Amino acid sequence: MEAGIVGLPNVGKSTLFNALSAAGAEASNYPFCTIEPNVGIVPVPDPRLATINRFIKTKSIVPSALKLVDIAGLVRGASEGQGLGNKFLSHIRTVDAILHVVRCFENEDVTHVDGTVDPVRDISTIETELLLSDLQQVEENLHRNQKIARGGDKEAIARVAALELCRAALAAGKPVRALELDPEMRAVIKPFGFLTAKRILYVANVDESNLAGTGELVESVRRHAAENGGEVVAVCAKIESELAELEEADRAEMLESLGMAEPALAAVARAAYHLLGLQSFFTAGEKEIRAWPVPIGATAPQAAGVIHSDFERGFIRAEIYSVDDLVAHGSEAAIRAAGKLRIEGKSYVMRDGDVCHFLFNV
């Protein structure tokens, strides 16, 4: 699961990334790791892991993770190379979703590149650059594939048809994700990594006086998101950065003083998870309790394949119970004795929160 962080300069994008980085550094057994200077992995908080651990003692607890790619702030003309825009945009073509950080606070000490704070205008600036970059990508690939298609290559013919649809939408100012494409057509365009095909989570960066994310600036972002199929999470990047640097006890005290149940970064990670249409299943044993991401609607063999391809290839059956079953009965042995352990086959559709043992033979 991978998301790219975009936004104008001075909107708090890097502050947010650094806060996520610092928070991930303290995640039990799934530390933040810098893969490149601007890439990191952070955990997706899930209280069910601690619940499972109350009944099953283990050596390590591993949450699902979100890989974040932070690129430099975009400016007008990024798609044409302004500010090395094309180089930065290429870094996020392979991500699954986009986290768009939008400034939703007034502060005379923090300069805005356009002189005034206007979240919807800022969103439009960034989305125009993503759209123009995609249009350039379409033109380049369309020309190449048209040459190949003339020779009768079926795959190239399919790519040309898909690219022409994308070009028409982009030329009309519409993102690729607005197209109603069948699964086959979506599979054709996926390798191109169109930026406007990706789902968007708008992160409204608010100030310390507006932690609840109220007010017209944030509401304007919510309206835009509702009209364009995105989601919104309000975060004060400055506060999150301070929280991430504190020891656990001090962090809990600061959260309480702010009236917050948890850092808002937890909401960002979970919202990104939801945005991507993912849910979690768990494996639990003496060595490890772990959350695994799986698309909603995935079957048991597909879930097994998330752990290892051999598990899917040689899938026999799955033994499954829920976290609620574990709380009610106290142990896996008691769940089995009570007849609550379910034996599921290849057609079983996974449910969020399933605790699984997979049986396979290769």
N, C-alpha and C positions, 0 to 999 in steps of 0.2 A: 504494500500500500504506500503510494508515493504522492506527495503534493508539492507544487511549486508555489513559492510566495512571491507575489508581485505587488507593485504599488508605485506611486510617485516618490521622488526623493522627499525626505523629511516628514513622512507620515507615521513613522514608528515601526517600520517594517523590520529593520535590523535589530531594534530593541526587542521586538516580539520574538524574533528568531533566537537571539541570545538568551532570552528568558526561558524559552523552550529548551534550549541547549543545557542551561544550568539545571533546570528541573529534571531533565532526563538523566543528568549525571548522577542523581541520587536515587534513581529507580532501582529497586532491588533486582539484582541479577540480570538486568537489561539496561546497562549503562548507556548514556548518550555516547555515541562515538562519532568523531569527526572523520568522515570518509574522505572529504576534500575540505578546503577551507570554508566552503559555503554549503556543505551538505551534512546533515546529522540525522540521527534516529532517536525518536522520543517515544515513551510508552503511552498507551491508551489506558487511562485509569479504569479499573473495573473492580468494584467492591466485592463481587462474587468470588474473586480469587482468595481474599482473606476469609470469606465464609467457608469455602472448601477447606482451607488450611486449618480451620477450627476443628475439623473432624478427621482430616487426613494430614498427618505430619510429613513434612518433606524437607529436602535439602535446599531446594531453590523454587522461587516463584517467578514466572516469566509472563508478563502481560503481552498482549498484541502490541505491535509497534507501527509508528507512522514515520516514514522517511520524508524529510523536508529538504527542499532545494531552495536556497535563498539566492536571488539574483539582484544585481544592482538596481537602484531605482530607475524606472523607465521615464523617458521624457517624450514630448511630441517629436515625431520623426524617428523613433526607435526602430520601426520596421524598415526604415531606409538607411539605417546605420548610425543615426545620431546617438551619441553617447555609447558607441559600440553596441547599439541595440540588438542587431541581428545575432551577434555573438552570445549575448545574454539570453535572448529568446530561445536560441537553440538548446540551451541547457534544460529547458522545461518542456520540450516537446514529448519526452517519454513519460512524463508524470501522469497520474490517473486523474488528478483534480487540481484546481487552482485555488489558493487562499489569497484573496485580494484584500490587502490592508488599506483601509480608507480612513483618512483623518476626520474625526468628528469632534474636535475641540478647538477653541480659540485660545491663542497664546501669542502675544506680541513678540515674545523672545524666540519663538520658533518660526522661522521664515517659511512661507508657503511659496512654491515655485511660481504660482499664478497670482500671488499677492493677496488673495482672499480665500477663505475656507468655504468650499462648496462641494460636498461629497459626490453629488450626482454628476457634476461637471468633471470631477476627477475620475470617476468611474468611466465616464464616456471617453475621456482621453486615453486611458489604458486600454479599454475594450476596442477602441478604434485602431490602436497600434497592433493589438493581437489580430484583429480582423484583416488589416492590411498585410501583416506578415503571412497570414494564411493564404490570402489572395495571391501573393507572390509565390508561395509554395505551390499552389494549385497550377499557376501558369507554367512554372518550370517543369512540373511533373506531367502536365497535360501534353505539352509539346513533345516530351520524350516518349510518352506512351502512345501518342497518335502515330508516331513513326513505326513503332513496333506493331501496333494494331493493323496497319496496312498489310502486313504479312499474314494476317489471319490468326494471330496469337489470341486465344480465347481469354486468357487472364488480362492481357493488355486491353482488350475490347471492354471487359468489365470495368477495368480501372478508368478508362476514358469516360464511360457512361457515368460513373460515380463522381469523377472529377468535374465533369460538366455541370452536374447538379450542384456541387459545392460552389463552383465558380458563379453560377447564377444567383445563389443565395448570398454569397459574400459581396458580389457586385451591387446587390440590393440593400446592403448594410445589415444583413441577417447572419447570425452565427451558425456554424455548421450544426450545432446541437439542436437548432430549431427545425431542422429537416426531419420529416417523417420517413425514415429509412427502414427497410426490412433488415432482418439479422444478416443476410448475405451481403447486402450493400454496406452495412456497418463494418463487417469483417474486411471488406475491400478497402475502405478508407482508413481503418485503424492504423496500419503501418506508417501512414503519412504524419501522424502525430499532430493533427490540426489543433491549435490552441483553443479555438472557439468551439471545438467539439467537446471540450472537457467541462464537467460540472464545476460550479463556482461557489465557494463559501466566502462571503464578505465578512471581514473582521473589522468591525467599527471600533477604532481606537479612540477611547474617550478619556477625559481627564479625571483627576481624583475626586472631583465633586459630583461625578455622574456615573458611579460604578454600576448602577442599575441599567444604564443605557437608555435613558429617557430623553425627551427633547426632540426638537424638529430636525436637527442634523442626523441623528440616528434614525428617526422615523422616515426621513427621505430615503435612506439606504434600504430600509425594510420595504418601502413601497416599490423601489426599483427591483429589489430581489423578488418580490411577489410577482411582479409583471414579467420577469425574465427567468423564472425557474431556479433562482438561487436561494441560499439560506444565509442567515445573519447571526453572528455572535458578537456581543459587545465586550470589549476587553480594554482595561487600562494597562497598556504595555509598561508604563513607568512603574506602577504598583506591582505588576507581575514580575518585573525585573528585580525589584527589591525583595519580594517574597522568595524568589528562587535562590537568593544569596543567603537566606537565613537558615539556621539550624531548625530541626523539626519543631522543637518546643517553642522557639521564638516565632516560627511561622504560624503555628496554631494560635498563639497569643495575638499576633497581628491580624490574622483572619477574623478572630472573634471581635477585635476592636473595630474592624471594618464592617462587621455584620455579614461576612461571607462564609459560607459553609465549606468552600474549597477554592483553590486558585481557579481563576477563569480559564487558565490554559487547559484545565481538564475538560472544560466544555468545548474548547476549540478542537481538541483531539477527538472527542466523542462525536462532535458535529461532522468532522471530516470523515469519520468512520461511517456515519449514517449517510452522508452525502454520496459515498461510493457504493451504497447498497450492500453493506457488509453486516454480518452478525458474528457472534463468537460461539465456538464450542470449546470444551475443555478436555484435557487429559490430566489425570491425577494419579500420582503414585509416590513412593518413598523418595525417589530421586528428584522428581520435578512435578509441580503443578503449573500448567501452561494454558494460556488462552490462544486460540488459533482463529484467524479471520477466514471467513468463508462467505461467498455471495449468498444473499437471500435466495432461496429456491434450490440451492445445491443439494445433491443426493449424498447419501452416506459414502459411496465409493469416491465421489469427488472430494468430500471432506477428508477422507483418508489420504487422498493424493496430496493434500496440502502439507501433510506431515512428511510423506515420502512417496514418490511415484510407484514404488513397488507395492505399497499398501493398496493403491487403487487398482493396479494391474492384477494383483492376486487376491482381491477382496472376497471374503467368504461371508462374513456377517459382522454386525456391530452390536455390542452390549451397551445399552444406554440407560441413564437415569437423569433426573433433573437435580439442580442444586436444592430445590425445595424438598425433594425426596431425601436428600442427604441430611438436611436440617431436621426433617420429621423423624427419621429413623436412626440417625447418628453414626452409621457406618455403611460401607458397601455390603458387608456381610448381612446386616440387618435388612437392607433394601432387598437383597436377593431372597432372604428368608420370608419377607413379607410379600413376595411375588411382584415387586415393583420394578425389577430389572427387566427392561424390554429387549427382546431380541429382534433386530431389524435387518432387513435384507437390502438388496441393491436398489430397490425402488423407493426406499425411505427418503423423505425430504427432511433435511436437518432443521431443527428448531433452535432458536437463540437460547443459549444456556445449557444445551445438552452436555452431559459429561459422558465421555465415550471410551470404550476399549474396542479396538478394531482387531478382528481375526482375519488373517490373510495367509496365503500360501503361494510362493513363487517357485 
